Amino acid sequence: MTVSVRVPEGLHAALPVERRGRGLRRDSVRLLVSRGSAVSHHAFTELPELLRAGDVLVVNTSPTLPAAVDGRMGHARVVVHFSTLGPDGRWAVELREPDGRGTTRARAGGPRGAVVELPGKVGLVCEEPLSADSGRLWWTRAAVDVPRLLRRHGRPIRYSYTERDQPLSAYQTVFAVPSADGTGSAEMPSAARPFTARLVTRLVSRGVQFAPVRLHTGVASPEAHEPPYPERYEVPESSARLINAARAGGGRVIAVGTTAVRAVESAAGSDGAVRAAAGRTGLVVTPERGVRVVDGLLTGLHEPEASHLLMLEAVAGRAAVERGYAEAVRRLYLWHEFGDVHLLLREEFAH
């Protein structure tokens, strides 16, 4: 699916909201709500009034890694984006070129056998492309504890629409929990960024429950808009039970972010029941596949060509996505991980 909307340059959120003005907090963003083809406009702090007792928010607890590290290939400078830990101990990485502005440009990965010199004289060996269809991501091997390397020498991945580097804390959500093995997401599960402890307390006091899941998201494809590849996920037994109970009692299951959708839908059977699950999921949610569990999706605003818009259509229908994006542009909503957010509800759950 493509949405025929051009996003004006001035709508790219260049800074976290709390750094745009005095007195602003993470929850000082706007909330666009799509109910079928109808839309309404709110402050994000109104979310508790838009939900109801018995609803469940599925949240991703994956922490964000400082996944960008400077390196060299011969005399050339490169930036390595560490994406995903493989089952055999290798890391899928994306190699990019520094652009002189603190961000990067796309470059081809590899070639096979190439060595990237990382800080501390660590050699990162390119072994093979992750996919035969794309040379963007490569499996690599290094004789080093990568999470420790990232903690010492890494920084958050930053794209050209942002104004300047931000501390890692700006990329952690209120739901982030450190992983035992030090791994996490290459890019922030950004739909949850506007939540604050105060807002979570208000939601709980109104009877809204939270079901934590985990999906370590890899490096996005901002230039090519490639579909996601297999990523590590976990849906614990307690969350599966909570989601199933909510559905049985007439509550809505609303995923906070596309990563939460992938995790919970990967753990759902054909009967719609969610079971505890862990492993890797390559699930791509499309309108043809549909959703079995999720009744709504809270997500950021992303480029109209992005492949995950198919997921939005699967949850809420094409009319909701097209109307919502048109309204977001008309009303000057801000895009990307530091921008405003969009709540899409399936039409039968609109009221």
C-alpha positions as CSV (number, residue, x, y, z in Angstrom):
1,M,0.0,0.0,0.0
2,T,1.1,3.6,-0.7
3,V,-0.5,6.7,0.6
4,S,-0.5,9.5,-1.8
5,V,0.6,12.2,0.7
6,R,3.7,14.4,0.4
7,V,5.1,15.1,3.8
8,P,6.4,18.7,3.9
9,E,10.0,19.1,5.0
10,G,8.9,21.2,8.0
11,L,6.9,18.4,9.5
12,H,9.9,16.2,10.3
13,A,10.4,16.2,14.1
14,A,14.0,17.4,14.5
15,L,14.1,17.3,18.3
16,P,12.4,15.4,21.2
17,V,9.4,17.4,22.3
18,E,10.8,18.1,25.8
19,R,13.7,19.9,24.1
20,R,11.5,22.1,21.9
21,G,10.3,24.5,24.6
22,R,10.2,25.2,28.3
23,G,7.8,23.2,30.4
24,L,7.2,20.5,27.7
25,R,7.3,16.8,28.6
26,R,7.3,13.6,26.6
27,D,3.6,13.5,26.7
28,S,3.3,17.0,25.2
29,V,2.7,15.6,21.8
30,R,-0.5,15.5,19.7
31,L,-2.7,12.5,19.2
32,L,-4.6,11.8,16.0
33,V,-7.4,9.3,16.4
34,S,-8.8,7.3,13.5
35,R,-12.1,5.5,14.0
36,G,-12.9,4.0,10.7
37,S,-12.9,6.9,8.3
38,A,-13.7,9.5,11.0
39,V,-10.8,11.4,12.7
40,S,-10.5,13.5,15.8
41,H,-7.6,15.5,17.2
42,H,-6.4,15.4,20.8
43,A,-3.5,16.0,23.1
44,F,-1.7,12.7,24.0
45,T,-2.5,13.4,27.7
46,E,-6.2,12.7,26.8
47,L,-5.5,9.1,26.1
48,P,-6.9,7.8,29.4
49,E,-10.3,9.4,28.5
50,L,-10.2,7.8,25.1
51,L,-9.8,4.3,26.5
52,R,-12.0,2.4,28.9
53,A,-11.8,-0.1,31.7
54,G,-10.9,-3.5,30.5
55,D,-8.8,-2.3,27.6
56,V,-5.2,-3.7,27.4
57,L,-2.2,-1.9,26.0
58,V,0.5,-4.2,24.7
59,V,3.8,-2.6,25.2
60,N,7.3,-3.5,24.0
61,T,9.9,-3.6,26.8
62,S,12.9,-3.8,24.6
63,P,15.6,-1.3,25.5
64,T,17.3,0.9,22.8
65,L,21.0,0.2,22.2
66,P,23.6,2.8,21.3
67,A,23.9,0.8,18.1
68,A,26.0,3.2,15.9
69,V,29.8,2.8,16.0
70,D,32.5,4.5,14.0
71,G,34.9,2.3,12.1
72,R,37.3,2.2,9.2
73,M,37.6,0.0,6.1
74,G,41.1,0.6,4.9
75,H,41.4,4.4,4.6
76,A,37.6,4.9,4.4
77,R,35.5,5.9,7.3
78,V,32.3,4.0,7.9
79,V,29.5,3.9,10.5
80,V,28.4,0.5,11.6
81,H,24.8,0.1,12.7
82,F,24.5,-3.1,14.7
83,S,21.1,-4.5,14.0
84,T,20.3,-8.0,15.2
85,L,22.1,-10.8,17.1
86,G,21.8,-14.1,15.2
87,P,21.3,-17.6,16.7
88,D,24.9,-18.5,15.9
89,G,26.4,-15.4,17.7
90,R,26.9,-13.3,14.5
91,W,25.5,-9.8,14.3
92,A,23.6,-8.5,11.3
93,V,24.9,-5.0,10.6
94,E,24.4,-2.2,8.2
95,L,27.4,-0.2,6.9
96,R,26.9,3.4,6.1
97,E,29.0,6.4,5.2
98,P,29.4,9.5,7.4
99,D,27.9,12.6,5.7
100,G,29.8,15.2,7.6
101,R,26.7,16.4,9.5
102,G,26.6,13.8,12.2
103,T,24.3,11.5,10.2
104,T,25.0,9.0,7.5
105,R,24.4,8.0,3.8
106,A,23.5,4.5,2.6
107,R,26.2,2.4,1.1
108,A,26.5,-1.2,-0.2
109,G,27.4,-3.8,2.4
110,G,30.3,-6.2,2.3
111,P,32.2,-7.3,0.3
112,R,32.6,-10.8,1.6
113,G,35.7,-11.1,3.7
114,A,36.0,-7.3,4.2
115,V,37.1,-6.3,7.7
116,V,35.9,-3.2,9.5
117,E,38.3,-1.9,12.2
118,L,36.3,-0.8,15.2
119,P,37.5,1.1,18.3
120,G,40.0,-0.9,20.4
121,K,41.4,-2.5,17.3
122,V,38.5,-4.9,17.0
123,G,38.1,-6.5,13.6
124,L,34.5,-7.0,12.3
125,V,34.5,-9.5,9.4
126,C,31.8,-9.4,6.8
127,E,30.7,-13.0,6.0
128,E,27.5,-13.0,3.9
129,P,24.5,-10.9,3.1
130,L,21.5,-11.4,5.3
131,S,19.3,-11.8,2.3
132,A,19.9,-12.7,-1.3
133,D,17.5,-9.9,-2.4
134,S,19.4,-7.1,-0.6
135,G,23.0,-6.3,0.2
136,R,22.1,-3.7,2.8
137,L,22.5,-6.0,5.9
138,W,25.4,-8.4,6.3
139,W,26.1,-11.1,8.8
140,T,29.4,-10.3,10.6
141,R,31.6,-11.8,13.2
142,A,33.8,-10.2,15.8
143,A,35.8,-11.7,18.7
144,V,34.3,-9.2,21.2
145,D,31.3,-8.8,23.5
146,V,29.3,-6.5,21.2
147,P,26.9,-5.1,23.8
148,R,29.9,-4.1,25.9
149,L,31.5,-2.5,22.8
150,L,28.3,-0.6,22.2
151,R,28.2,0.6,25.8
152,R,31.7,1.9,25.5
153,H,31.8,3.3,22.0
154,G,28.3,3.4,20.6
155,R,25.7,6.1,20.2
156,P,22.0,6.1,19.2
157,I,21.4,5.7,15.5
158,R,20.5,9.1,14.0
159,Y,18.9,10.0,10.7
160,S,19.3,13.3,8.7
161,Y,15.9,14.7,9.7
162,T,17.0,15.2,13.3
163,E,18.9,18.3,14.3
164,R,21.6,17.0,16.5
165,D,22.8,14.0,18.6
166,Q,20.7,13.2,21.6
167,P,21.7,11.2,24.7
168,L,20.7,7.5,24.8
169,S,18.1,8.4,27.5
170,A,16.1,10.3,24.9
171,Y,15.6,7.0,23.0
172,Q,14.5,4.9,26.0
173,T,10.8,4.4,26.7
174,V,9.3,4.3,30.1
175,F,8.6,0.6,29.5
176,A,12.3,-0.4,28.6
177,V,13.8,-3.2,30.7
178,P,17.5,-4.2,30.3
179,S,18.0,-7.6,28.8
180,A,20.0,-10.2,30.6
181,D,22.3,-10.6,27.6
182,G,22.7,-6.9,27.0
183,T,20.9,-6.9,23.7
184,G,18.0,-4.7,22.7
185,S,16.6,-2.7,19.8
186,A,18.8,-1.0,17.2
187,E,16.1,1.7,17.0
188,M,13.7,2.8,19.6
189,P,10.2,1.3,19.8
190,S,9.1,4.9,19.4
191,A,5.3,4.6,19.7
192,A,5.7,4.3,23.4
193,R,8.0,7.3,23.8
194,P,5.2,9.8,24.8
195,F,4.2,7.7,27.8
196,T,5.3,9.0,31.2
197,A,5.0,7.4,34.6
198,R,2.3,9.9,35.5
199,L,0.2,9.0,32.4
200,V,0.7,5.3,33.0
201,T,-0.7,5.8,36.6
202,R,-3.7,7.6,35.2
203,L,-4.4,4.8,32.7
204,V,-4.1,2.1,35.4
205,S,-6.4,4.1,37.7
206,R,-9.1,4.1,34.9
207,G,-8.8,0.3,34.6
208,V,-6.6,0.1,31.6
209,Q,-4.1,-2.8,31.9
210,F,-0.6,-3.3,30.4
211,A,0.6,-6.5,28.8
212,P,4.4,-6.4,28.3
213,V,6.0,-8.2,25.4
214,R,9.5,-8.0,23.9
215,L,10.7,-7.6,20.3
216,H,14.2,-6.4,19.6
217,T,13.7,-4.4,16.5
218,G,16.5,-4.1,13.9
219,V,17.8,-1.3,11.7
220,A,15.1,0.3,9.6
221,S,15.4,0.8,5.8
222,P,14.7,4.6,5.4
223,E,15.9,4.7,1.8
224,A,14.6,1.4,0.4
225,H,11.6,0.7,2.6
226,E,12.3,-3.0,2.8
227,P,10.0,-5.2,4.8
228,P,11.2,-6.3,8.3
229,Y,13.3,-9.4,8.6
230,P,13.2,-12.1,11.4
231,E,13.6,-10.5,14.8
232,R,13.8,-11.9,18.3
233,Y,10.6,-11.7,20.4
234,E,9.0,-13.0,23.5
235,V,5.4,-13.1,24.8
236,P,5.3,-14.2,28.4
237,E,2.6,-16.4,29.8
238,S,1.3,-13.7,32.1
239,S,0.7,-11.3,29.1
240,A,-0.9,-14.0,27.0
241,R,-3.4,-14.7,29.8
242,L,-4.1,-11.0,30.3
243,I,-4.8,-10.5,26.6
244,N,-7.0,-13.5,26.3
245,A,-9.0,-12.5,29.4
246,A,-9.5,-9.0,28.0
247,R,-10.8,-10.4,24.7
248,A,-13.1,-12.8,26.5
249,G,-14.5,-9.9,28.6
250,G,-15.1,-7.5,25.7
251,G,-12.0,-5.3,26.3
252,R,-10.0,-4.0,23.4
253,V,-6.4,-5.1,22.8
254,I,-4.4,-2.1,21.6
255,A,-0.8,-2.5,20.5
256,V,1.6,0.3,21.3
257,G,3.8,0.2,18.1
258,T,4.1,-2.1,15.2
259,T,6.7,-4.1,17.0
260,A,4.1,-5.0,19.6
261,V,1.7,-6.1,16.8
262,R,4.4,-8.4,15.3
263,A,5.1,-10.0,18.7
264,V,1.5,-10.6,19.8
265,E,0.3,-11.7,16.4
266,S,3.2,-14.1,16.2
267,A,2.1,-15.7,19.4
268,A,-1.5,-16.1,18.3
269,G,-3.1,-19.3,17.0
270,S,-5.6,-19.4,14.1
271,D,-8.3,-19.3,16.8
272,G,-7.0,-15.9,18.0
273,A,-5.8,-17.2,21.4
274,V,-2.4,-15.9,22.5
275,R,0.0,-18.4,23.9
276,A,3.4,-17.9,25.6
277,A,6.0,-17.8,22.8
278,A,9.6,-16.9,22.2
279,G,12.0,-17.1,19.3
280,R,12.3,-15.3,16.0
281,T,9.5,-13.9,14.0
282,G,9.5,-13.0,10.3
283,L,5.8,-12.2,10.3
284,V,4.7,-9.4,8.0
285,V,1.2,-8.3,8.8
286,T,-0.7,-7.4,5.6
287,P,-4.4,-6.8,4.9
288,E,-4.6,-10.2,3.2
289,R,-3.2,-11.9,6.3
290,G,-5.2,-9.7,8.7
291,V,-4.9,-9.5,12.5
292,R,-6.2,-12.1,14.9
293,V,-5.7,-10.3,18.2
294,V,-5.2,-6.6,17.9
295,D,-8.2,-4.2,17.9
296,G,-6.2,-1.0,17.7
297,L,-2.7,0.3,17.1
298,L,-1.0,3.4,18.6
299,T,1.9,4.3,16.3
300,G,4.0,7.2,15.2
301,L,3.7,8.9,11.8
302,H,6.1,7.5,9.2
303,E,6.9,8.0,5.6
304,P,3.8,7.1,3.5
305,E,5.8,4.6,1.4
306,A,6.9,2.6,4.5
307,S,6.0,-1.0,4.3
308,H,4.5,-1.2,7.7
309,L,1.5,0.9,6.4
310,L,0.2,-2.4,5.3
311,M,0.0,-3.3,8.9
312,L,-2.0,-0.2,9.7
313,E,-4.4,-1.1,6.9
314,A,-4.7,-4.6,8.3
315,V,-5.7,-3.2,11.7
316,A,-8.0,-0.3,10.7
317,G,-8.7,-0.5,7.0
318,R,-7.4,1.5,4.0
319,A,-9.8,4.4,4.4
320,A,-8.7,5.0,8.0
321,V,-5.0,5.1,7.0
322,E,-5.5,7.4,4.0
323,R,-7.8,9.8,5.8
324,G,-5.6,9.8,8.9
325,Y,-2.5,10.6,6.9
326,A,-4.2,13.3,4.9
327,E,-5.5,14.9,8.1
328,A,-2.0,14.6,9.8
329,V,-0.5,16.7,6.9
330,R,-3.4,19.2,6.8
331,R,-3.2,19.7,10.6
332,L,0.7,19.9,10.7
333,Y,1.4,16.8,12.8
334,L,5.0,16.0,13.2
335,W,6.6,12.9,11.8
336,H,9.1,10.2,13.0
337,E,10.3,9.0,16.4
338,F,10.2,12.4,18.1
339,G,6.9,13.4,16.5
340,D,3.2,13.0,17.2
341,V,1.2,9.8,17.4
342,H,-1.7,8.1,15.7
343,L,-4.3,5.8,17.3
344,L,-6.1,3.6,14.8
345,L,-9.1,1.6,15.9
346,R,-10.9,-1.1,14.1
347,E,-14.3,0.3,12.9
348,E,-16.4,-2.2,14.9
349,F,-14.6,-0.9,18.0
350,A,-14.9,2.7,17.1
351,H,-17.5,3.6,19.8
